[in-house]
Amino acid sequence: MLTFLYYFQVCSGGLTNQKIVKPAETSNWTEHLIRLKISSAYPSETIQNMLRVRILEMPWIVSDGSTALKLTRDESDNYLAEIHLHLLRPEMAVKTEENLQVFVREVFCVKI
């Protein structure tokens, strides 16, 4: 009976708008800081929203709400983005940073 009920809820949309997540083991998380330079030609809200979406698209980043994104301006009036995040494995740090650098370069036309 329980198997049927589960099947019915999944197949009939009983889990619509439900978030089903298996939490990662917190003791294995790796904290990482990424700094990116971004043109100030774009509004800061746009930059923050696009970076947040891109970060959430990476499955190896822990999306538990601990990701922090801060934008400041440098002396040449560009934005400096500081991104604090947690990764599932330490070896993903380089991949994450490279991925975000390519994203910034392609989307915001920035030479890093």
N, CA, C and O atoms as CSV, one atom per row, in Angstrom:
chain,resi,resn,atom,element,x,y,z
A,1,MET,N,N,0.822,-1.193,0.000
A,1,MET,CA,C,0.000,0.000,0.000
A,1,MET,C,C,0.864,1.253,0.000
A,1,MET,O,O,0.561,2.214,-0.708
A,2,LEU,N,N,1.930,1.253,0.783
A,2,LEU,CA,C,2.808,2.410,0.862
A,2,LEU,C,C,3.478,2.663,-0.479
A,2,LEU,O,O,3.616,3.817,-0.887
A,3,THR,N,N,3.898,1.612,-1.174
A,3,THR,CA,C,4.521,1.752,-2.479
A,3,THR,C,C,3.541,2.385,-3.461
A,3,THR,O,O,3.922,3.265,-4.232
A,4,PHE,N,N,2.302,1.954,-3.441
A,4,PHE,CA,C,1.291,2.514,-4.322
A,4,PHE,C,C,1.055,3.990,-4.023
A,4,PHE,O,O,0.951,4.797,-4.947
A,5,LEU,N,N,0.971,4.347,-2.770
A,5,LEU,CA,C,0.741,5.733,-2.372
A,5,LEU,C,C,1.890,6.619,-2.838
A,5,LEU,O,O,1.655,7.715,-3.348
A,6,TYR,N,N,3.126,6.160,-2.670
A,6,TYR,CA,C,4.284,6.919,-3.127
A,6,TYR,C,C,4.229,7.094,-4.642
A,6,TYR,O,O,4.441,8.192,-5.157
A,7,TYR,N,N,3.943,6.003,-5.348
A,7,TYR,CA,C,3.850,6.043,-6.809
A,7,TYR,C,C,2.760,7.018,-7.230
A,7,TYR,O,O,2.951,7.794,-8.167
A,8,PHE,N,N,1.638,6.989,-6.558
A,8,PHE,CA,C,0.523,7.866,-6.881
A,8,PHE,C,C,0.901,9.327,-6.666
A,8,PHE,O,O,0.594,10.169,-7.510
A,9,GLN,N,N,1.557,9.644,-5.561
A,9,GLN,CA,C,1.943,11.028,-5.287
A,9,GLN,C,C,2.934,11.546,-6.314
A,9,GLN,O,O,2.813,12.685,-6.764
A,10,VAL,N,N,3.900,10.743,-6.688
A,10,VAL,CA,C,4.901,11.175,-7.662
A,10,VAL,C,C,4.269,11.319,-9.040
A,10,VAL,O,O,4.461,12.336,-9.707
A,11,CYS,N,N,3.521,10.314,-9.470
A,11,CYS,CA,C,2.965,10.311,-10.820
A,11,CYS,C,C,1.795,11.274,-10.992
A,11,CYS,O,O,1.575,11.776,-12.094
A,12,SER,N,N,1.063,11.535,-9.957
A,12,SER,CA,C,-0.096,12.414,-10.084
A,12,SER,C,C,0.236,13.864,-9.766
A,12,SER,O,O,-0.652,14.717,-9.754
A,13,GLY,N,N,1.475,14.140,-9.517
A,13,GLY,CA,C,1.854,15.516,-9.216
A,13,GLY,C,C,1.681,15.869,-7.749
A,13,GLY,O,O,1.665,17.046,-7.389
A,14,GLY,N,N,1.554,14.866,-6.909
A,14,GLY,CA,C,1.394,15.131,-5.483
A,14,GLY,C,C,2.610,15.800,-4.861
A,14,GLY,O,O,2.532,16.339,-3.757
A,15,LEU,N,N,3.721,15.765,-5.562
A,15,LEU,CA,C,4.933,16.401,-5.052
A,15,LEU,C,C,5.244,17.699,-5.795
A,15,LEU,O,O,6.361,18.209,-5.719
A,16,THR,N,N,4.272,18.220,-6.500
A,16,THR,CA,C,4.478,19.460,-7.229
A,16,THR,C,C,4.891,20.561,-6.266
A,16,THR,O,O,4.345,20.680,-5.169
A,17,ASN,N,N,5.831,21.341,-6.673
A,17,ASN,CA,C,6.360,22.455,-5.885
A,17,ASN,C,C,7.030,22.006,-4.587
A,17,ASN,O,O,7.201,22.812,-3.673
A,18,GLN,N,N,7.403,20.756,-4.498
A,18,GLN,CA,C,8.106,20.250,-3.333
A,18,GLN,C,C,9.586,20.170,-3.657
A,18,GLN,O,O,9.957,19.795,-4.770
A,19,LYS,N,N,10.413,20.508,-2.727
A,19,LYS,CA,C,11.858,20.433,-2.892
A,19,LYS,C,C,12.358,19.176,-2.197
A,19,LYS,O,O,12.279,19.057,-0.974
A,20,ILE,N,N,12.868,18.249,-2.977
A,20,ILE,CA,C,13.377,17.002,-2.419
A,20,ILE,C,C,14.884,17.019,-2.580
A,20,ILE,O,O,15.396,16.963,-3.698
A,21,VAL,N,N,15.590,17.096,-1.474
A,21,VAL,CA,C,17.042,17.219,-1.497
A,21,VAL,C,C,17.637,16.284,-0.460
A,21,VAL,O,O,17.187,16.231,0.685
A,22,LYS,N,N,18.641,15.558,-0.877
A,22,LYS,CA,C,19.395,14.763,0.078
A,22,LYS,C,C,20.551,15.642,0.553
A,22,LYS,O,O,21.430,15.975,-0.242
A,23,PRO,N,N,20.567,16.020,1.814
A,23,PRO,CA,C,21.621,16.920,2.285
A,23,PRO,C,C,23.001,16.279,2.217
A,23,PRO,O,O,23.165,15.092,2.500
A,24,ALA,N,N,23.977,17.073,1.841
A,24,ALA,CA,C,25.357,16.599,1.792
A,24,ALA,C,C,25.912,16.523,3.210
A,24,ALA,O,O,25.447,17.225,4.108
A,25,GLU,N,N,26.893,15.679,3.398
A,25,GLU,CA,C,27.554,15.539,4.688
A,25,GLU,C,C,28.351,16.813,4.956
A,25,GLU,O,O,29.310,17.100,4.240
A,26,THR,N,N,27.970,17.575,5.971
A,26,THR,CA,C,28.566,18.887,6.221
A,26,THR,C,C,30.042,18.821,6.602
A,26,THR,O,O,30.773,19.786,6.375
A,27,SER,N,N,30.488,17.731,7.165
A,27,SER,CA,C,31.891,17.657,7.581
A,27,SER,C,C,32.838,17.585,6.382
A,27,SER,O,O,34.038,17.814,6.530
A,28,ASN,N,N,32.313,17.273,5.209
A,28,ASN,CA,C,33.144,17.154,4.017
A,28,ASN,C,C,33.157,18.402,3.153
A,28,ASN,O,O,33.871,18.443,2.151
A,29,TRP,N,N,32.396,19.409,3.510
A,29,TRP,CA,C,32.339,20.621,2.711
A,29,TRP,C,C,33.675,21.351,2.755
A,29,TRP,O,O,34.403,21.291,3.746
A,30,THR,N,N,33.982,22.042,1.659
A,30,THR,CA,C,35.178,22.860,1.575
A,30,THR,C,C,34.757,24.294,1.301
A,30,THR,O,O,34.049,24.563,0.331
A,31,GLU,N,N,35.189,25.210,2.149
A,31,GLU,CA,C,34.872,26.626,1.922
A,31,GLU,C,C,35.858,27.200,0.918
A,31,GLU,O,O,37.046,26.878,0.947
A,32,HIS,N,N,35.358,28.054,0.027
A,32,HIS,CA,C,36.218,28.625,-1.010
A,32,HIS,C,C,35.809,30.074,-1.265
A,32,HIS,O,O,34.627,30.415,-1.203
A,33,LEU,N,N,36.785,30.910,-1.549
A,33,LEU,CA,C,36.557,32.318,-1.873
A,33,LEU,C,C,37.032,32.552,-3.302
A,33,LEU,O,O,38.151,32.190,-3.665
A,34,ILE,N,N,36.172,33.159,-4.100
A,34,ILE,CA,C,36.504,33.498,-5.481
A,34,ILE,C,C,36.347,34.995,-5.650
A,34,ILE,O,O,35.356,35.579,-5.212
A,35,ARG,N,N,37.338,35.619,-6.293
A,35,ARG,CA,C,37.275,37.049,-6.592
A,35,ARG,C,C,37.266,37.236,-8.106
A,35,ARG,O,O,38.099,36.677,-8.819
A,36,LEU,N,N,36.305,38.034,-8.583
A,36,LEU,CA,C,36.166,38.285,-10.007
A,36,LEU,C,C,36.063,39.778,-10.259
A,36,LEU,O,O,35.445,40.503,-9.480
A,37,LYS,N,N,36.665,40.236,-11.343
A,37,LYS,CA,C,36.576,41.627,-11.758
A,37,LYS,C,C,35.532,41.712,-12.870
A,37,LYS,O,O,35.595,40.962,-13.844
A,38,ILE,N,N,34.564,42.637,-12.721
A,38,ILE,CA,C,33.455,42.742,-13.670
A,38,ILE,C,C,33.242,44.208,-14.029
A,38,ILE,O,O,33.328,45.086,-13.170
A,39,SER,N,N,32.968,44.460,-15.286
A,39,SER,CA,C,32.730,45.822,-15.761
A,39,SER,C,C,31.556,46.464,-15.029
A,39,SER,O,O,30.552,45.808,-14.749
A,40,SER,N,N,31.691,47.735,-14.727
A,40,SER,CA,C,30.599,48.459,-14.059
A,40,SER,C,C,29.570,48.966,-15.063
A,40,SER,O,O,28.688,49.746,-14.702
A,41,ALA,N,N,29.671,48.533,-16.321
A,41,ALA,CA,C,28.702,48.923,-17.346
A,41,ALA,C,C,27.336,48.266,-17.098
A,41,ALA,O,O,26.332,48.655,-17.694
A,42,TYR,N,N,27.318,47.280,-16.221
A,42,TYR,CA,C,26.081,46.564,-15.914
A,42,TYR,C,C,25.625,46.942,-14.513
A,42,TYR,O,O,26.454,47.202,-13.641
A,43,PRO,N,N,24.299,46.975,-14.286
A,43,PRO,CA,C,23.800,47.262,-12.932
A,43,PRO,C,C,24.227,46.161,-11.951
A,43,PRO,O,O,24.281,44.986,-12.312
A,44,SER,N,N,24.523,46.547,-10.737
A,44,SER,CA,C,24.991,45.579,-9.741
A,44,SER,C,C,23.960,44.486,-9.474
A,44,SER,O,O,24.330,43.334,-9.247
A,45,GLU,N,N,22.667,44.832,-9.499
A,45,GLU,CA,C,21.623,43.834,-9.257
A,45,GLU,C,C,21.636,42.763,-10.358
A,45,GLU,O,O,21.451,41.577,-10.082
A,46,THR,N,N,21.855,43.195,-11.604
A,46,THR,CA,C,21.919,42.251,-12.715
A,46,THR,C,C,23.097,41.305,-12.554
A,46,THR,O,O,22.967,40.096,-12.751
A,47,ILE,N,N,24.236,41.859,-12.198
A,47,ILE,CA,C,25.440,41.041,-11.996
A,47,ILE,C,C,25.215,40.030,-10.887
A,47,ILE,O,O,25.514,38.847,-11.054
A,48,GLN,N,N,24.689,40.484,-9.758
A,48,GLN,CA,C,24.456,39.578,-8.635
A,48,GLN,C,C,23.472,38.478,-9.007
A,48,GLN,O,O,23.708,37.311,-8.696
A,49,ASN,N,N,22.382,38.827,-9.661
A,49,ASN,CA,C,21.377,37.818,-10.027
A,49,ASN,C,C,21.949,36.792,-10.993
A,49,ASN,O,O,21.725,35.593,-10.829
A,50,MET,N,N,22.682,37.250,-11.992
A,50,MET,CA,C,23.236,36.321,-12.973
A,50,MET,C,C,24.292,35.411,-12.349
A,50,MET,O,O,24.354,34.225,-12.672
A,51,LEU,N,N,25.118,35.954,-11.464
A,51,LEU,CA,C,26.119,35.118,-10.782
A,51,LEU,C,C,25.439,34.094,-9.878
A,51,LEU,O,O,25.853,32.935,-9.839
A,52,ARG,N,N,24.404,34.506,-9.152
A,52,ARG,CA,C,23.688,33.565,-8.275
A,52,ARG,C,C,23.088,32.412,-9.076
A,52,ARG,O,O,23.191,31.252,-8.676
A,53,VAL,N,N,22.467,32.731,-10.196
A,53,VAL,CA,C,21.878,31.687,-11.044
A,53,VAL,C,C,22.971,30.745,-11.536
A,53,VAL,O,O,22.802,29.526,-11.502
A,54,ARG,N,N,24.081,31.299,-11.990
A,54,ARG,CA,C,25.183,30.474,-12.507
A,54,ARG,C,C,25.729,29.565,-11.408
A,54,ARG,O,O,26.007,28.391,-11.655
A,55,ILE,N,N,25.881,30.095,-10.210
A,55,ILE,CA,C,26.388,29.303,-9.083
A,55,ILE,C,C,25.425,28.153,-8.765
A,55,ILE,O,O,25.861,27.030,-8.509
A,56,LEU,N,N,24.139,28.429,-8.780
A,56,LEU,CA,C,23.150,27.386,-8.482
A,56,LEU,C,C,23.082,26.316,-9.562
A,56,LEU,O,O,22.582,25.220,-9.311
A,57,GLU,N,N,23.575,26.614,-10.755
A,57,GLU,CA,C,23.592,25.630,-11.831
A,57,GLU,C,C,24.719,24.609,-11.677
A,57,GLU,O,O,24.724,23.587,-12.363
A,58,MET,N,N,25.656,24.871,-10.796
A,58,MET,CA,C,26.784,23.966,-10.590
A,58,MET,C,C,26.427,22.975,-9.479
A,58,MET,O,O,26.303,23.365,-8.318
A,59,PRO,N,N,26.261,21.699,-9.830
A,59,PRO,CA,C,25.772,20.722,-8.852
A,59,PRO,C,C,26.754,20.411,-7.723
A,59,PRO,O,O,26.343,19.851,-6.706
A,60,TRP,N,N,28.015,20.749,-7.863
A,60,TRP,CA,C,28.998,20.445,-6.824
A,60,TRP,C,C,29.088,21.547,-5.771
A,60,TRP,O,O,29.857,21.431,-4.817
A,61,ILE,N,N,28.314,22.606,-5.937
A,61,ILE,CA,C,28.279,23.672,-4.939
A,61,ILE,C,C,27.128,23.385,-3.985
A,61,ILE,O,O,26.019,23.068,-4.416
A,62,VAL,N,N,27.395,23.496,-2.698
A,62,VAL,CA,C,26.380,23.250,-1.684
A,62,VAL,C,C,25.451,24.459,-1.649
A,62,VAL,O,O,25.882,25.573,-1.351
A,63,SER,N,N,24.194,24.235,-1.951
A,63,SER,CA,C,23.230,25.342,-1.998
A,63,SER,C,C,22.362,25.322,-0.739
A,63,SER,O,O,21.155,25.089,-0.796
A,64,ASP,N,N,23.004,25.570,0.378
A,64,ASP,CA,C,22.299,25.545,1.661
A,64,ASP,C,C,22.029,26.948,2.192
A,64,ASP,O,O,21.631,27.108,3.346
A,65,GLY,N,N,22.239,27.951,1.369
A,65,GLY,CA,C,22.032,29.326,1.812
A,65,GLY,C,C,23.281,29.968,2.369
A,65,GLY,O,O,23.248,31.135,2.758
A,66,SER,N,N,24.383,29.236,2.419
A,66,SER,CA,C,25.610,29.804,2.991
A,66,SER,C,C,26.452,30.544,1.954
A,66,SER,O,O,27.454,31.168,2.304
A,67,THR,N,N,26.057,30.481,0.687
A,67,THR,CA,C,26.791,31.191,-0.349
A,67,THR,C,C,26.570,32.688,-0.179
A,67,THR,O,O,25.434,33.151,-0.065
A,68,ALA,N,N,27.660,33.435,-0.164
A,68,ALA,CA,C,27.583,34.884,-0.004
A,68,ALA,C,C,28.251,35.557,-1.195
A,68,ALA,O,O,29.318,35.134,-1.641
A,69,LEU,N,N,27.621,36.599,-1.702
A,69,LEU,CA,C,28.120,37.331,-2.855
A,69,LEU,C,C,28.154,38.814,-2.503
A,69,LEU,O,O,27.138,39.397,-2.125
A,70,LYS,N,N,29.334,39.414,-2.631
A,70,LYS,CA,C,29.502,40.830,-2.284
A,70,LYS,C,C,30.150,41.555,-3.462
A,70,LYS,O,O,31.166,41.107,-3.992
A,71,LEU,N,N,29.553,42.677,-3.865
A,71,LEU,CA,C,30.115,43.498,-4.933
A,71,LEU,C,C,30.626,44.810,-4.352
A,71,LEU,O,O,29.920,45.489,-3.607
A,72,THR,N,N,31.851,45.155,-4.700
A,72,THR,CA,C,32.423,46.449,-4.340
A,72,THR,C,C,33.025,47.053,-5.605
A,72,THR,O,O,33.108,46.385,-6.636
A,73,ARG,N,N,33.441,48.307,-5.528
A,73,ARG,CA,C,34.089,48.963,-6.675
A,73,ARG,C,C,35.575,49.095,-6.401
A,73,ARG,O,O,35.992,49.330,-5.267
A,74,ASP,N,N,36.373,48.938,-7.459
A,74,ASP,CA,C,37.812,49.132,-7.311
A,74,ASP,C,C,38.183,50.545,-7.768
A,74,ASP,O,O,37.315,51.341,-8.123
A,75,GLU,N,N,39.490,50.844,-7.755
A,75,GLU,CA,C,39.955,52.188,-8.106
A,75,GLU,C,C,39.692,52.557,-9.563
A,75,GLU,O,O,39.646,53.743,-9.889
A,76,SER,N,N,39.520,51.583,-10.442
A,76,SER,CA,C,39.224,51.871,-11.849
A,76,SER,C,C,37.718,51.798,-12.134
A,76,SER,O,O,37.305,51.723,-13.291
A,77,ASP,N,N,36.914,51.820,-11.084
A,77,ASP,CA,C,35.456,51.849,-11.153
A,77,ASP,C,C,34.828,50.559,-11.698
A,77,ASP,O,O,33.679,50.574,-12.140
A,78,ASN,N,N,35.562,49.458,-11.672
A,78,ASN,CA,C,34.992,48.147,-12.000
A,78,ASN,C,C,34.448,47.523,-10.726
A,78,ASN,O,O,34.813,47.918,-9.619
A,79,TYR,N,N,33.574,46.548,-10.897
A,79,TYR,CA,C,33.092,45.796,-9.741
A,79,TYR,C,C,34.086,44.697,-9.402
A,79,TYR,O,O,34.701,44.100,-10.286
A,80,LEU,N,N,34.230,44.443,-8.133
A,80,LEU,CA,C,34.961,43.281,-7.642
A,80,LEU,C,C,33.940,42.407,-6.927
A,80,LEU,O,O,33.343,42.817,-5.932
A,81,ALA,N,N,33.752,41.220,-7.435
A,81,ALA,CA,C,32.815,40.286,-6.821
A,81,ALA,C,C,33.592,39.329,-5.928
A,81,ALA,O,O,34.549,38.693,-6.369
A,82,GLU,N,N,33.181,39.234,-4.685
A,82,GLU,CA,C,33.729,38.248,-3.747
A,82,GLU,C,C,32.644,37.227,-3.476
A,82,GLU,O,O,31.565,37.555,-2.981
A,83,ILE,N,N,32.946,35.992,-3.808
A,83,ILE,CA,C,31.962,34.922,-3.667
A,83,ILE,C,C,32.490,33.899,-2.668
A,83,ILE,O,O,33.513,33.257,-2.907
A,84,HIS,N,N,31.789,33.754,-1.552
A,84,HIS,CA,C,32.107,32.726,-0.549
A,84,HIS,C,C,31.124,31.589,-0.759
A,84,HIS,O,O,29.911,31.798,-0.754
A,85,LEU,N,N,31.648,30.393,-0.943
A,85,LEU,CA,C,30.761,29.256,-1.161
A,85,LEU,C,C,31.357,27.992,-0.575
A,85,LEU,O,O,32.536,27.944,-0.224
A,86,HIS,N,N,30.527,26.981,-0.475
A,86,HIS,CA,C,30.952,25.669,0.005
A,86,HIS,C,C,30.849,24.672,-1.148
A,86,HIS,O,O,29.861,24.641,-1.883
A,87,LEU,N,N,31.883,23.871,-1.281
A,87,LEU,CA,C,31.944,22.857,-2.327
A,87,LEU,C,C,31.862,21.473,-1.702
A,87,LEU,O,O,32.246,21.267,-0.551
A,88,LEU,N,N,31.358,20.542,-2.478
A,88,LEU,CA,C,31.252,19.169,-1.974
A,88,LEU,C,C,32.616,18.522,-1.813
A,88,LEU,O,O,32.823,17.709,-0.912
A,89,ARG,N,N,33.556,18.886,-2.698
A,89,ARG,CA,C,34.897,18.305,-2.623
A,89,ARG,C,C,35.928,19.404,-2.905
A,89,ARG,O,O,35.675,20.284,-3.728
A,90,PRO,N,N,37.074,19.368,-2.241
A,90,PRO,CA,C,38.090,20.406,-2.423
A,90,PRO,C,C,38.609,20.521,-3.858
A,90,PRO,O,O,38.944,21.616,-4.310
A,91,GLU,N,N,38.676,19.407,-4.567
A,91,GLU,CA,C,39.218,19.449,-5.932
A,91,GLU,C,C,38.308,20.206,-6.897
A,91,GLU,O,O,38.709,20.466,-8.032
A,92,MET,N,N,37.113,20.560,-6.484
A,92,MET,CA,C,36.197,21.308,-7.337
A,92,MET,C,C,36.456,22.820,-7.302
A,92,MET,O,O,35.834,23.566,-8.058
A,93,ALA,N,N,37.351,23.271,-6.448
A,93,ALA,CA,C,37.614,24.712,-6.312
A,93,ALA,C,C,38.147,25.314,-7.609
A,93,ALA,O,O,37.665,26.359,-8.047
A,94,VAL,N,N,39.118,24.680,-8.217
A,94,VAL,CA,C,39.707,25.201,-9.457
A,94,VAL,C,C,38.669,25.197,-10.573
A,94,VAL,O,O,38.551,26.167,-11.322
A,95,LYS,N,N,37.924,24.112,-10.682
A,95,LYS,CA,C,36.888,24.009,-11.711
A,95,LYS,C,C,35.837,25.107,-11.544
A,95,LYS,O,O,35.392,25.702,-12.525
A,96,THR,N,N,35.452,25.364,-10.324
A,96,THR,CA,C,34.447,26.390,-10.048
A,96,THR,C,C,34.956,27.773,-10.431
A,96,THR,O,O,34.252,28.546,-11.080
A,97,GLU,N,N,36.173,28.076,-10.028
A,97,GLU,CA,C,36.739,29.386,-10.338
A,97,GLU,C,C,36.894,29.573,-11.850
A,97,GLU,O,O,36.547,30.628,-12.382
A,98,GLU,N,N,37.404,28.576,-12.531
A,98,GLU,CA,C,37.554,28.668,-13.988
A,98,GLU,C,C,36.196,28.822,-14.674
A,98,GLU,O,O,36.052,29.604,-15.614
A,99,ASN,N,N,35.217,28.078,-14.200
A,99,ASN,CA,C,33.881,28.135,-14.765
A,99,ASN,C,C,33.295,29.536,-14.614
A,99,ASN,O,O,32.711,30.067,-15.559
A,100,LEU,N,N,33.442,30.132,-13.446
A,100,LEU,CA,C,32.911,31.480,-13.222
A,100,LEU,C,C,33.687,32.530,-14.007
A,100,LEU,O,O,33.093,33.504,-14.469
A,101,GLN,N,N,34.992,32.360,-14.170
A,101,GLN,CA,C,35.776,33.301,-14.964
A,101,GLN,C,C,35.331,33.283,-16.423
A,101,GLN,O,O,35.190,34.338,-17.042
A,102,VAL,N,N,35.113,32.110,-16.966
A,102,VAL,CA,C,34.629,31.992,-18.345
A,102,VAL,C,C,33.245,32.632,-18.461
A,102,VAL,O,O,32.976,33.357,-19.419
A,103,PHE,N,N,32.383,32.371,-17.507
A,103,PHE,CA,C,31.038,32.947,-17.501
A,103,PHE,C,C,31.098,34.471,-17.512
A,103,PHE,O,O,30.415,35.115,-18.309
A,104,VAL,N,N,31.910,35.047,-16.635
A,104,VAL,CA,C,32.035,36.504,-16.551
A,104,VAL,C,C,32.596,37.067,-17.852
A,104,VAL,O,O,32.121,38.085,-18.355
A,105,ARG,N,N,33.595,36.406,-18.383
A,105,ARG,CA,C,34.209,36.873,-19.632
A,105,ARG,C,C,33.201,36.848,-20.785
A,105,ARG,O,O,33.144,37.792,-21.572
A,106,GLU,N,N,32.413,35.788,-20.890
A,106,GLU,CA,C,31.463,35.655,-21.991
A,106,GLU,C,C,30.229,36.545,-21.827
A,106,GLU,O,O,29.767,37.147,-22.796
A,107,VAL,N,N,29.703,36.629,-20.623
A,107,VAL,CA,C,28.469,37.363,-20.397
A,107,VAL,C,C,28.696,38.870,-20.234
A,107,VAL,O,O,27.935,39.682,-20.760
A,108,PHE,N,N,29.736,39.225,-19.508
A,108,PHE,CA,C,29.985,40.630,-19.221
A,108,PHE,C,C,31.142,41.211,-20.041
A,108,PHE,O,O,31.575,42.337,-19.799
A,109,CYS,N,N,31.638,40.434,-21.015
A,109,CYS,CA,C,32.713,40.893,-21.915
A,109,CYS,C,C,33.904,41.460,-21.159
A,109,CYS,O,O,34.361,42.568,-21.441
A,110,VAL,N,N,34.398,40.696,-20.202
A,110,VAL,CA,C,35.512,41.144,-19.377
A,110,VAL,C,C,36.737,40.293,-19.682
A,110,VAL,O,O,36.644,39.069,-19.779
A,111,LYS,N,N,37.882,40.945,-19.834
A,111,LYS,CA,C,39.131,40.229,-19.994
A,111,LYS,C,C,39.756,40.064,-18.630
A,111,LYS,O,O,40.015,41.045,-17.934
A,112,ILE,N,N,39.997,38.826,-18.246
A,112,ILE,CA,C,40.530,38.536,-16.913
A,112,ILE,C,C,42.015,38.326,-16.998
A,112,ILE,O,O,42.662,38.069,-15.983
